[in-house]
Amino acid sequence: MAFFDKVKEAGIKGLDKAKDLGEQAKIKIDEEKAQMKLRDCYNALGKALAEKYPEFLKENFAEEAAAIEAIQAEIAKLQADLAAAKEK
């Protein structure tokens, strides 16, 4: 019977370990979700500040401001190209 008791004990330990790992995985997923929410908040804040204070952006973050302007110009061109393609 001692053999079966040891097997049973090992099985219980294994189940406990699996439960712990499952709980850790859930916590990691919840943490990643929170990190994504934080990134979204920072993105929204940055966008709002850039739109409200474009001169501040250009003065203090010239490289980023130039990149934003270039991307906005590219988007405008692509939208114009799409509109032209739809008219054909």
Buried (B, 14 or more C-beta within 10 A) or exposed (E): EEEEEEEEEEEEEEEEEEEEEEEEEEEEEEEEEEEEEEEEEEEEEBEEEBEEEEEEBBEEBEEEBEEBEEEEEEEEEEEEEEEEEEEE
